[in-house]
Amino acid sequence: MGCGPAPAGVPGPRKLEPMGGTWWSGFALLGRYGTLRRYWLAGMASEVGDVMAWVALPWLVLRSTGSGPAAAGVLLALELPAVASGVLLGALSDRFQPRAIMVLDNVGRMAIFVALAALYLAGSLPLWLLFALVGLAGALQPATLVGGRVLLPELVADEDLDAANMLVSLGVSLSVVVGPAVAGLLLAAVGGPIVLALDALTFVAMAIVASTLPRVERAPSSRAPSGPPSFAERFGWRQIWDSPIVRVTTLLSLVFFFSYGPLEAAMPVFSARVLGTDAGGFGLLWAALGVGMLVGTAMSVTVGRRVRVGVALAGIAVLWGACLLPLLVVRQVGWAACFLALGGLVWGPYVPLETTLLQRNVPRSELGRVFGARTTLLTSGAPLGIAVGGAMLTFLPSTVLIGLSGLACVAVGAVGLGSRALRRARSSPAADGEALPG
């Protein structure tokens, strides 16, 4: 990805021995790259804060209104705006410096959550205003996600990029495991407004760290100029379509995430009516999946260096679906937890492998648009799958729905394995700092 001189703090174009393909290789990077260490710690704190807010917001709404639909609606207000804003924020990350967009995002969300906490404590937070502020926070959220993916290749040498992506994904997985437990304890001890205020503090930390991240020096686009850029090119849609690797991986991820959605819709019914377990058993099922994903994420470096990344991505879809199929016949919560843990282990490497593949095959001058457009597409995948799964539950047993979800994932992965572009996709470190062909 030849884009000028090496970024500050990153070794120049010399032959470096890659970090070992083991889970601790990512943690070794934290000692080598001070900027990466600060970014990772601030990012993980912010992710934990986001999960805490995700737990606290519906709790506050339910306590204020007693309405279950309103409590669910506030989560929709938090997540849905990213579908529209992701593509715009991605384009802005290419036009301006990603670190500036990230600072504005975190300062903005800090102000929003401080306002939410203060207005709630003052008794001056009507439901419409809460939804409006939460929706604004949700619209800003993709800026740091996209900006971080654009900037990560600037923080480490190319041969360390896969381990760095593993670290970032591991931090996200840890936040999903730790965040709900911490939020539950804090909600009981200090109340929802204080939890929102603590989330606001994590945005302050992230804004400070983002302001210290390096500038992105972009090379001119390799595309021959033919007048002003079209709408599709300005917002990343053309780049996704023109690159076989980006197009195929985006389609694979979209259908894969959509096929996963019915599992979330079916799990509460499956847990209660088929396994006959209570809330503790239901939590155990998701905890098993989360722990499996943690371990699988840590294995992504090893997987990426032993298997062609395109084959690995399609294979993950196949194996994930295969892990769901035994739930058609399992009737004990322990066995169900084991198969979900195995599925999480398989799923874990997917996001870091795919992210590294795209970072190495998309010109840096277009990374923001590509990741922004993909955010808009992929954010809608799982919710649409959940909605379809919820509708299908009215006439299908939960076990059948889970089985259909698994079979759909197997089919998606099998189609991916049949794609020549995906089978040939590699994510090896670029030679002499040059981009791999897209």
C-alpha positions in Angstrom: 0.0 0.0 0.0 2.5 2.5 -1.2 1.3 5.8 0.2 4.4 7.8 0.9 6.8 7.6 3.8 6.3 5.4 6.8 4.1 7.0 9.5 5.6 8.4 12.6 6.5 5.7 15.1 6.3 2.9 12.5 9.4 1.2 11.2 10.3 2.2 7.7 10.5 -0.1 4.7 13.0 -2.7 5.9 12.8 -6.4 6.2 11.2 -7.2 9.5 10.6 -10.7 10.9 6.8 -10.9 11.4 5.5 -11.5 14.9 4.8 -15.1 15.6 1.5 -16.5 14.6 0.3 -16.9 18.2 -2.2 -15.2 20.4 0.4 -13.3 22.4 1.9 -11.7 19.3 -0.7 -9.0 19.5 0.1 -8.2 23.1 3.8 -8.0 22.2 2.8 -5.1 19.9 1.7 -3.0 22.8 5.2 -2.9 24.0 6.6 -2.0 20.6 4.1 0.7 19.5 3.2 3.3 22.2 0.6 4.9 20.1 -1.1 1.6 19.4 -1.1 0.9 23.2 -2.8 4.1 24.0 -5.3 3.7 21.2 -6.1 0.1 22.3 -6.6 0.9 25.9 -8.8 4.0 25.2 -10.8 2.0 22.7 -11.4 -0.9 25.0 -12.5 1.5 27.8 -14.9 3.2 25.3 -16.3 -0.2 24.1 -17.0 -1.2 27.7 -18.6 2.2 28.3 -20.8 1.7 25.2 -22.0 -1.7 26.4 -22.7 -0.3 29.8 -24.8 2.4 28.2 -26.5 -0.2 26.0 -27.7 -1.9 29.2 -28.5 1.3 31.1 -30.6 3.0 28.5 -33.5 0.5 28.3 -33.3 0.1 32.1 -33.9 3.9 32.5 -36.7 3.9 29.9 -38.4 0.9 31.5 -38.2 2.5 34.9 -39.6 5.8 33.7 -42.4 4.5 31.5 -43.0 0.9 32.4 -43.2 0.2 28.7 -41.3 -2.8 27.2 -41.7 -1.6 23.6 -40.2 1.8 24.6 -37.3 0.1 26.3 -36.6 -1.9 23.1 -37.1 1.2 21.0 -34.3 3.1 22.6 -31.9 0.4 21.5 -33.2 0.6 18.0 -32.7 4.4 18.2 -29.1 3.8 19.2 -28.3 1.3 16.5 -30.5 2.2 13.5 -29.0 5.6 12.6 -25.6 4.0 11.8 -27.2 2.5 8.7 -27.6 5.9 7.2 -24.6 7.7 8.7 -21.9 5.1 8.1 -21.5 5.9 4.4 -21.3 9.6 5.0 -18.8 9.4 7.9 -16.6 7.0 5.8 -16.5 9.6 3.0 -15.6 12.3 5.4 -12.8 10.2 6.8 -11.3 10.1 3.3 -11.8 13.8 2.6 -10.5 15.0 6.0 -8.1 13.5 8.6 -9.7 10.5 10.3 -8.3 11.6 13.7 -10.3 14.9 13.4 -13.5 13.0 12.7 -12.9 10.7 15.6 -12.3 13.6 18.0 -15.5 15.3 16.9 -17.4 12.0 17.3 -16.2 11.4 20.8 -16.6 15.0 22.0 -20.1 15.0 20.6 -21.1 11.7 22.2 -19.5 12.8 25.5 -21.8 15.9 25.5 -24.8 13.9 24.6 -24.4 11.4 27.4 -23.6 14.1 30.0 -26.8 15.8 28.9 -28.8 12.6 29.2 -27.5 12.0 32.7 -28.1 15.6 33.8 -31.6 15.9 32.3 -32.7 12.6 33.8 -31.5 13.6 37.3 -33.3 16.9 36.9 -36.5 15.2 35.9 -36.5 17.1 32.6 -36.0 14.3 30.1 -39.2 13.6 28.1 -39.2 10.4 26.1 -39.0 12.1 22.7 -35.9 14.1 23.7 -34.2 11.0 25.0 -34.9 9.2 21.7 -33.6 12.2 19.8 -30.4 12.4 21.7 -29.8 8.7 21.6 -30.4 8.7 17.9 -27.8 11.5 17.4 -25.3 9.5 19.4 -26.0 6.4 17.3 -25.5 8.4 14.1 -22.0 9.5 15.3 -20.9 6.1 16.4 -19.5 4.8 13.1 -17.0 7.6 12.9 -14.6 6.1 15.4 -15.1 2.5 14.1 -14.3 3.6 10.5 -11.5 6.0 11.5 -9.8 3.4 13.6 -9.8 0.9 10.7 -8.4 3.6 8.4 -5.7 4.6 10.9 -4.6 1.2 12.2 -2.2 0.6 9.2 -0.5 3.9 10.1 0.1 2.7 13.7 2.0 -0.5 13.0 4.3 -2.0 10.3 2.5 -3.9 7.6 3.7 -7.3 8.8 2.1 -6.6 12.2 -1.3 -5.6 10.9 -3.0 -8.9 11.4 -1.9 -9.1 15.0 -3.1 -5.5 15.6 -6.5 -6.3 14.2 -6.7 -9.3 16.4 -6.0 -7.0 19.4 -8.7 -4.6 18.4 -11.3 -7.4 17.9 -10.2 -9.0 21.2 -10.9 -5.7 23.0 -14.4 -5.6 21.5 -15.1 -9.2 22.5 -13.9 -8.5 26.0 -16.2 -5.5 26.3 -19.2 -7.7 25.4 -18.3 -10.2 28.1 -17.3 -7.6 30.9 -19.6 -4.7 30.1 -23.0 -6.2 31.0 -21.7 -7.5 34.3 -20.1 -4.2 35.3 -23.3 -2.3 34.1 -25.5 -4.6 36.2 -23.4 -3.9 39.4 -23.3 -0.2 38.8 -27.0 0.1 38.0 -27.8 -1.5 41.4 -25.2 0.5 43.2 -25.3 4.1 41.8 -28.1 4.1 39.2 -28.4 4.6 35.4 -27.5 8.3 35.1 -24.1 7.7 36.7 -23.5 4.8 34.3 -24.2 7.2 31.4 -21.8 9.7 33.0 -19.1 7.1 33.2 -19.6 6.3 29.6 -19.1 10.0 28.8 -15.7 9.9 30.6 -14.6 7.1 28.3 -15.3 9.4 25.3 -13.1 12.0 26.8 -10.2 9.5 27.0 -10.8 8.4 23.5 -11.0 12.0 22.2 -7.6 12.8 23.8 -5.9 9.7 22.4 -7.5 10.3 18.9 -6.0 13.8 18.8 -2.5 12.2 19.1 -2.9 9.7 16.3 -0.8 10.3 13.1 -1.9 12.1 10.0 -2.8 9.9 7.0 -0.6 10.8 4.0 -2.7 9.7 1.0 -1.3 9.0 -2.5 -3.4 10.3 -5.4 -6.0 7.8 -6.6 -4.9 5.4 -9.3 -8.2 5.8 -11.1 -7.9 7.8 -14.3 -9.8 11.2 -13.8 -12.8 11.5 -16.0 -14.6 14.5 -14.6 -16.0 15.0 -11.1 -16.4 11.8 -9.0 -19.8 10.2 -9.2 -22.1 9.8 -6.2 -21.2 6.1 -6.2 -17.5 6.8 -6.2 -17.7 9.6 -3.6 -19.4 7.3 -1.1 -17.6 4.1 -1.7 -20.2 2.1 -3.6 -18.2 2.0 -6.8 -15.0 0.9 -5.0 -16.9 -2.0 -3.4 -18.3 -3.1 -6.7 -15.1 -2.7 -8.8 -12.8 -4.8 -6.6 -13.6 -8.5 -6.8 -12.2 -9.2 -3.3 -14.1 -6.3 -1.7 -17.3 -7.2 -3.5 -17.2 -10.9 -2.7 -16.3 -10.4 1.0 -18.9 -7.8 1.4 -21.6 -10.0 -0.1 -20.4 -13.0 2.0 -20.5 -10.9 5.2 -23.9 -9.4 4.5 -25.6 -12.7 3.8 -23.7 -14.4 6.7 -24.8 -11.8 9.2 -28.3 -11.9 7.9 -28.4 -15.7 8.2 -27.1 -15.4 11.8 -30.0 -13.1 12.8 -32.7 -15.7 13.2 -30.6 -17.4 15.9 -30.9 -14.3 18.2 -34.7 -14.3 17.6 -35.0 -18.0 18.4 -32.7 -18.3 21.4 -35.0 -17.0 24.2 -37.8 -19.4 23.0 -35.3 -22.3 22.6 -33.9 -21.7 26.0 -37.2 -21.6 27.8 -39.4 -24.1 25.9 -36.9 -26.6 24.6 -34.1 -26.6 27.2 -36.5 -25.8 30.1 -34.0 -23.4 31.7 -34.4 -20.1 33.5 -32.7 -16.7 33.0 -29.5 -18.1 34.4 -29.4 -20.9 31.8 -30.2 -18.4 29.1 -27.3 -16.2 30.2 -25.0 -19.3 30.3 -25.7 -19.9 26.6 -24.7 -16.4 25.5 -21.7 -16.5 27.9 -20.5 -19.7 26.3 -20.7 -18.1 22.9 -18.9 -15.0 24.1 -16.0 -17.0 25.7 -15.7 -19.1 22.5 -15.4 -15.9 20.5 -12.7 -14.6 22.8 -10.6 -17.6 22.3 -11.3 -17.7 18.5 -10.4 -14.1 18.1 -7.1 -14.7 19.8 -6.4 -17.5 17.3 -7.0 -15.3 14.2 -3.3 -14.6 13.7 -2.5 -18.3 13.5 -5.5 -19.0 11.2 -4.6 -16.1 8.9 -1.0 -17.3 8.5 -1.8 -21.0 7.9 -4.9 -20.7 5.6 -5.6 -18.5 2.7 -7.8 -15.8 4.2 -10.6 -16.1 1.6 -10.9 -19.8 2.2 -10.8 -19.1 5.9 -13.7 -16.6 5.8 -15.9 -18.9 3.7 -14.9 -21.9 5.9 -15.9 -20.0 9.0 -19.4 -19.5 7.7 -19.7 -23.2 6.9 -18.3 -24.4 10.3 -20.4 -21.9 12.2 -23.6 -23.2 10.6 -22.5 -26.8 11.2 -22.1 -25.9 15.0 -25.7 -24.8 15.1 -27.2 -27.9 13.5 -26.8 -30.2 16.6 -29.2 -27.8 18.5 -32.0 -29.4 16.5 -31.7 -32.4 18.7 -29.9 -31.2 21.9 -32.2 -31.0 24.9 -29.6 -30.3 27.7 -28.4 -26.8 28.4 -24.8 -28.0 29.0 -24.6 -29.6 25.6 -26.2 -26.6 24.0 -23.6 -24.3 25.7 -20.8 -26.5 24.4 -21.9 -26.3 20.8 -22.4 -22.5 21.1 -18.9 -22.2 22.6 -17.5 -24.2 19.7 -19.4 -21.9 17.3 -18.0 -18.9 19.0 -14.5 -20.4 18.6 -15.1 -20.8 14.9 -16.6 -17.3 14.5 -13.9 -15.4 16.4 -11.3 -15.0 13.7 -13.8 -13.7 11.1 -13.7 -9.9 11.7 -10.0 -9.5 12.2 -9.2 -11.6 9.2 -11.6 -9.7 7.0 -10.5 -6.3 8.2 -6.8 -7.1 7.5 -7.7 -8.4 4.1 -9.5 -5.1 3.2 -6.8 -2.9 4.7 -4.2 -4.6 2.5 -6.2 -4.6 -0.7 -7.9 -1.2 -0.7 -5.9 2.0 -1.5 -5.5 4.1 1.7 -7.1 7.0 -0.1 -10.3 5.0 -0.3 -10.3 3.0 2.9 -12.7 5.4 4.7 -15.3 5.2 2.0 -15.1 1.5 1.7 -15.4 0.8 5.4 -18.1 3.5 5.7 -20.2 2.0 2.9 -19.7 -1.5 4.3 -20.8 -0.3 7.8 -24.1 1.0 6.2 -24.6 -2.4 4.5 -23.5 -4.8 7.3 -25.2 -2.9 10.2 -28.5 -3.8 8.6 -27.7 -7.5 8.1 -28.3 -9.0 11.6 -31.3 -6.8 12.5 -33.0 -7.8 9.3 -32.3 -11.4 10.1 -33.7 -11.0 13.6 -36.8 -9.4 12.2 -37.3 -12.2 9.7 -36.6 -14.8 12.3 -39.1 -13.2 14.7 -41.8 -13.4 12.0 -41.0 -17.0 11.3 -41.3 -17.9 14.9 -45.0 -17.4 14.7 -45.3 -20.6 12.6 -42.0 -22.5 13.1 -40.6 -24.1 16.2 -37.4 -22.5 17.5 -35.3 -25.6 16.8 -36.3 -25.6 13.2 -35.5 -21.8 12.9 -32.1 -22.4 14.4 -31.5 -25.3 12.0 -32.5 -23.1 9.1 -30.1 -20.4 10.3 -27.3 -23.0 10.4 -28.1 -24.4 7.0 -28.2 -20.9 5.5 -24.8 -20.1 6.9 -23.4 -23.4 5.5 -24.9 -22.6 2.1 -23.4 -19.0 2.2 -20.0 -20.4 3.0 -20.2 -23.1 0.4 -21.0 -20.5 -2.3 -18.1 -18.4 -1.0 -15.7 -21.4 -1.4 -16.9 -21.7 -5.0 -15.9 -18.1 -5.7 -12.5 -18.0 -7.5 -11.9 -14.4 -6.3 -12.4 -15.4 -2.6 -10.4 -18.6 -2.9 -7.4 -16.7 -4.3 -7.7 -13.8 -1.8 -4.6 -13.5 0.3 -3.7 -11.2 3.2 0.1 -11.6 3.3 2.2 -8.6 4.3 2.8 -6.5 1.2 6.3 -6.6 -0.3 8.3 -3.4 0.0 5.3 -1.5 1.2 3.3 -2.0 -2.0 -0.4 -2.8 -2.0 -1.5 -6.3 -3.0 -3.7 -6.2 -6.2 -7.4 -5.8 -5.5 
